[in-house]
Amino acid sequence: MTAIPGTDAMFGRLRQTTLWRLARGAKRRLLPPRHGEVIAPGDCRAELTPQAAPLVLEAGREHTWLARLNNRGGVSWACDGPYPVLLSARWVSHRGEFVGDEFTRPLPRPVYPGEPQDLEFVIPTPEYVGDYDLELDLTQPGARRFSERNSQQGVTRVRVAVQGNRAWDIDYHAVYRSANLDDNHWWVVGHYPTREEYERSSRERLGMLVQHGLTPDTRVLDVGCGTGQMADALAGYLSDRGAYYGTDIGSEAIDFCRGRFRQQNFVFRQGEMTRVPFEAADGPFDLAIFFSVFTHTYLDESALLLAEATRLLAPGGRIMADVITSDLVERAAGNRGEMVVNRDHFLRLAGMLGLVADEIGRWQWNPRAERFMFLLRRV
């Protein structure tokens, strides 16, 4: 139906008139709120429209929502008494799974037919990163939701991406600029509490590389080399026939590594978030490693970096990378502090680049996410 120009303004002016107020008062006297009974299914009809709904929220926080409620039934709804009408809210994953508890909030005042009411209510966001719908409905104590009692009344759903706390987000350029790498180069790249913990992690990663084919003669490409955690581990392992090429977006990290590792077969260059600063003449590389990289890059950045590494691989070369995965995520969600991907979507993305992945490690990250280590190779 085509709206008549100026209709909203006309009704707005009408509502300010004495006649309108008299008519509204008469209607409210004739249709008092039903405090002591469950509303009949035919009167369970409403329009519930979110106002300025957010696209992204932080996990585990509370957020104030605004919505407009319009009673399309034939009776008034009570906000108190034994059967008040309540606002019902629950989170639904992109797969249709209800996540967490249902929240109910009493309406602030009675709702009369044909008189829209603006609501403000606070709802906690899910605890874990993911893609969700906030499902809004109305209900009464001891009765089913309005959408279940009236086939013409549907629920209202708002799609929201839930990411980690903004305080966890990372600006790596700012981190490097403010860090004293001579005193705490191990803390910058992984917040290791001590240098000993940093070196223990380096040895464990080296052992994993050796377990999966690393030899002293391997030519290694390290994307996201940081302050040289794997360069340190490989400095005493690689032969003169092997090589180590490291790249990072932080110029401070590259300068630090150049000053610390002076072997002829160790090369460091500053890269970009989606570009590896080496060419075919620098390789080809037998192994490209992405340790704690895709856990902090957005999905399109991860895809471009994978493509860059594939471009530089020798025949039979492989890529080792870890990702955080969750079935609460449709494709990817989070921020640079913690990027979470859908496992199947990540593997499909790798397949589009001509890569097949073998799972070589798996750890529980939180109750709804896992961390995988993959070894990728050309099909």
N, C-alpha and C positions, 0 to 999 in steps of 0.2 A: 504494500500500500504506500503510495507517495504522500509524504508529509506536506501539509499545507504551510507555506512560508509564514513565519511569524507565530506559529501555533504555540510554541513553548513560551514565548514572551507574553502572548495573550493570556495564557493560563497563569503565568506568573503574576500578571497584574490582577487577574480575577481573584487569586488567592489572598490578595491584600485587602479585598473589599469586605465591608460589614456583612453583606449578604452571604458571602462564602463562609465566613466564620460562624454565622448563624446556622447555615446548612450543615457545617461540620459538627457543630455542637449537637444538633438534632440527631445526626447519624450516630454519634457516640452514645447518646442516651438510648437510642433504639437498638444499638448493637454493642452492649457492654462486653468487656473481655470475659471469656469463658474460663473462670478460675477453677471450677470443680469438676471438669470433665475432659476427656480426651477428644480432640477435634475430629470430626467425621472426615473420612478419606476425601470426600468431594471438596472439602474446604482446605485441604492441605496443598495449596497451590501458591507458589511464591516466585518472585524474581529476586535473585541474590547476585548482585553485580559487583565484583571487586573494583576498587578505584585505585588507579596508579599502582597496580600490582608490580612488585619487583621481579626482575629477571634472575638475579643472583643473590643468594643469602649465605651467611656464614654458618657452618655446622655448629650445633650445640648452643646456639644463641636464641634469644627471644626477639621477635619482630612484631611491630605494631601494624596491623592490617586495617584498611578502610574498605567498607562495602556499603552498598545501598540495597536496602531490603524493601520490597513492595509486596504487600499482601494482596494476592489475587483471588482469595477465597471470599466466602460470603459472611464470615463471622470475624469478630475481633479476637486477637490472640493476647492472652495474659502473659505478664512477665513475672508473676509470682503465684502463690497459692500451691495447691497440691499438684497441678498439671501445667506448669509454666512452659511456654515455648522456649527452647534452648537452641542456640547456634551450635552446630556440630562441625568439628574440623578433624580431619585425619590425613596423614601423608600416605601417598601411594607411589610405589616405585614405577619406573618406566615399564616394568614387566607386569604391572597389575597387582603387586604384592603390597599388602598393608604393612607399613613400617611404624613401629612404636605404638603409643597409646592414642586412643581417641580423646579429643579434648572437647568439652562442652562448656559453653558460656551462656549465662542468662541474658536475655534481651534487657536493655536498660529501661525500657518503658513499654506500655502496651502498643500493639501495632494494629491500626484500624485499616479496613479495606480501602484501597485506593489512595493511601497516604504514605508515600515513600519515607523511609526513615534511614538516616545515615548512621552506620555503626562503626565503632572503633574497638578492636579487640586484639589481644596479645596472644600469639601462638609460638611455642618453642619450635625451632627447626630441628630436623633429624640430626643425630649425633655424627653420622658418617657421610662423607662426600658421596654425591650421586646426583641423578636426574630424577626429580619427583614431580608429582602433581599434588597440590593442596586441594583436597576435596571438601567442599562446603555444603552443608545441608542443614535442615531444621529437624528437631525431634522434641519429644515430650517424655518425662519420666514414665517408665513402664510401657512405652509404646514404640513402635518401629519408626524409622525416619520417614520424613514426608515423602521422599522419593520412592520409598518402598510401599507406601500406603496409597499413593495416587500415581497411576501409570503415566499421567500427563506431566508429572513433576520430575524433572531430571536434576541430577546433582550438578553443581558448578565446580569446574576443575581449572586450576591455574598451574601451568608448567613453570617450575622453578629449578634452576641449577644450584645445588648446595656445594659450596667449596669450603676449604679449610679456613681457619681463622686468618683474617687479613694480617694480623700481627706476625704470622708465620711466613708471609710472602717475602721474597728475597729479591733485592737488587744487587746482583753480583758486582757490578761496577762500583757501587757505593761500598760494598763490603771490602773489596780489594783496596779501594782508596783509603779507607779508614784503618786498615789492618797493619800491624807491625809484623811483617813476614819473617824477619830475622828472629823474633822471639816466639811466635806461635803459628808458624806456617801449617801445622797439623790441625789447628782448630778451624781455620778458615774453610777448608774443603769438606769438613764433615762434622764439625763441632765435637771432635774427639776430646774427651776430658784431659787426657795426658798424651805425651809423645809416645809413651810405651804402648798405649792402646792403638794409636795411629800405626805404629810399626808392626804390631801384631796383625792388624787388619791387612797390611801390605803383604806380609808373609802368607796369610791365608789366601789372598787373591792370587799370588804367584803360584801357590800349590794347585789351585783350581785351574790356572792356565796350563801348567805342566801336565796335569791330569787329562786335559783335553787337547793335547797335541803340541804345546809350545816346546820348542827346542832352542838351544843356544844360537842356532843359525836363523831363527825366525825374524822376519821383518815386521815390526809391530807399529801400528798406527793407533795412537791414544787420543781420542776425541774427548775433550773436557779433562785435560791432564791436570788442571789445577796447579798446585805448587809442587807437583812431581812425586806423588805417592807411588805410582807404578814405575816411574823412572828410577826412583830410589831402589825399588825391589828388583828391577831388571838390570841395574848398573853392574852388579857383580855376577850376573847370570849370562847375559848375551855375549857371544863371541864377536870377533872382528867381522865375521861374515854376516852376523845379524845386524839389526838396526832398530832404533827407537825414534819415532817421529811423534812429537806431542803438540797439541794445539789447544788453546783456550781463548775465551772471549776477553779475559782480563790481561791487559798489557803488563800490569804489575806482576802477575803470576808468571808470564813468559820471561820477563826480565829476571825474576828470581831464579827460574829454572836454568836459564842460560848461564847465570853466574855460578850455579851450583854443580851443574853437570857439563863437563867440558870435553867429554869423549867425542872423538871424530864422528862416530856413528850415531850420535844423539843430536837431534835437530828439533828446535822449538820455533813455532811461528804463531802469531796472534791470528785467530780466526773470527768468525761471526756466528751469530746464533743459528744460521742455516747454511753456512758455507765452510768447507774444509779447505785451508789455504795451501794445498799441495796439488801437484799435477802428476800426470802419468809418469813423467821422467823421474819423479821422486820415489816412485814405487817400482813395481807393484808390491802390495803388502800382503803378507800371508795371513795376518790377523789384525782386525780392527776391534778395539775395545771401547765400550761405552759404559763405564762404571758410574752409577748414580747420575746419569745424564738425562735419560728419558723419564726419570722420576721428577724432573724439574722443568722439562720443556713441554710446550703445547704440542698437540698431536700433529699439526701440520709441520711444525719445526722438526719433530722427530722423524717424520716421513722424508723431509728434505735431507736431513743428516744421514739417514739410512741410504738414500740414493747417492749421496756424496761418497760414502764409504764403499758402496758397491762399485762405483766408478773406479775406485783405486785398488780394488782387490786383484790379486794374482789368480790365475786359474786354480781352482781348488781352495781358494782363500775363504776365510770364515769371519763372522762378526759375533762378538759376545756382548750381550746387553741385558740389563735388568730393567723390569717395569713393575709398577704397583698396579694390581688389577682388582676390580670389584664388579659383581653382577648388578650392583646398584647403579652403575654408570652405563649409559647407552653407548657413548663413544669415548668421551674423555671429559673429566671435570676436575677442577681444582685450581691451584695457582702455582707459582714457581717454588713455593715452599713445599708443596706436595701435589704432584700431578698423578691422578688415578685414571686408568684406561679400562675399557672393556677388553678382556683378553681375546675373545674371538675377533673383535674388530681390529685389534692390533695385528693379529696374525693374518687377517685378510689384507690389511694394508701392506704387510711384508710380502705377501704373495703377489700383490700387484707390482711390486718391484722385482719380481723374479726370485724371491727368497723363500726358503722353507725353513722352519724353526724346529729345533729339538729342545725339549725342556731338560735342563741339566741341574736345576736347583729350584727349591720351592720352600718358602717360609711364610708363616702366619704373620701378617702385618698388623691387623686389628681384627676384631670379631667378624667384620664384614669385608675384609680385603686381604689379599695375599701378595707376596712379592715373588716374582719369577725371575730366574736367570735363563736366558735363551742363547743357544748357539745357532746362528743363522748361516745358511750357505745357499749358493745359487742352485736353482732347480736343475 
